[in-house]
Amino acid sequence: MKRIIFALTLFAGNCFVTPAVAAQGVVVYYESGCDYYIVETNQGYALLEWYGGNDPSEGDILVGDYESYGMEDIWNLTADAETQVWVEDYWMSEDNVIEDYHEQCD
């Protein structure tokens, strides 16, 4: 009986997986000829550099961990496709993200 209870406990523990926390935002600026684009979230703006996969467009909704620095795989809900990005910065003000964008793309 103890083995059955132990097995059920292990099974139940594996059934309740906590989903990863993901940010959601919309691409608000992406200019042709530059690999950087700006995503607006409810926490501010993120400056992302496109590294492969789906190439998003303005208005696309993105979900993923783009609120921490470094390379990330994120999901484009609009295109139903994955894209790889380098998160240059996040939780930025509108003025700061525009300034940083122009430093990267001019």
ABEGO torsion letter per residue (X at the ends): XAAAAAAAAAAAAAABBBBBBBBBBBBABBBBGBABBBBBBAAEBBBBBBAEEBBBBBGBBBBEBAABBEBBBBBBAAAGBBBBBBBABBGBBAAAAAAAAAAAAX
